[in-house]
């Protein structure tokens, strides 16, 4: 269980997807008040 979690968290593809998700969320979160 724990080994799989570590492998997932250290997987480059997962890290990139995570960063992209955070970037998109931050962008939307920042732009929403402008459209609000």
VMD Tcl script that draws the C-alpha trace (Angstrom):
set ca {
  {0.00 0.00 0.00}
  {2.56 2.57 1.15}
  {5.07 1.56 -1.54}
  {2.47 2.15 -4.24}
  {1.69 5.59 -2.82}
  {5.39 6.52 -2.80}
  {5.81 5.29 -6.38}
  {2.78 7.32 -7.48}
  {3.88 10.49 -5.69}
  {7.38 10.26 -7.19}
  {6.13 9.46 -10.72}
  {7.13 12.34 -13.06}
  {3.90 12.06 -15.06}
  {1.86 12.31 -11.86}
  {3.85 15.31 -10.63}
  {3.37 17.11 -13.96}
  {-0.36 16.36 -13.94}
  {-0.55 17.61 -10.35}
  {1.28 20.85 -11.19}
  {-0.93 21.43 -14.22}
  {-4.03 20.83 -12.12}
  {-2.84 23.28 -9.47}
  {-1.94 25.87 -12.13}
  {-5.37 25.57 -13.77}
  {-7.13 25.76 -10.41}
  {-5.10 28.82 -9.39}
  {-5.82 30.52 -12.72}
  {-9.56 29.87 -12.49}
  {-9.60 30.88 -8.82}
  {-7.85 34.15 -9.74}
  {-10.01 34.94 -12.77}
  {-13.40 34.11 -11.23}
  {-13.66 37.38 -9.23}
  {-13.02 39.32 -12.47}
  {-16.02 37.66 -14.11}
  {-18.04 37.61 -10.91}
}
mol new
graphics top color blue
foreach p $ca { graphics top sphere $p radius 0.5 }
foreach p [lrange $ca 0 end-1] q [lrange $ca 1 end] { graphics top cylinder $p $q radius 0.2 }
display resetview
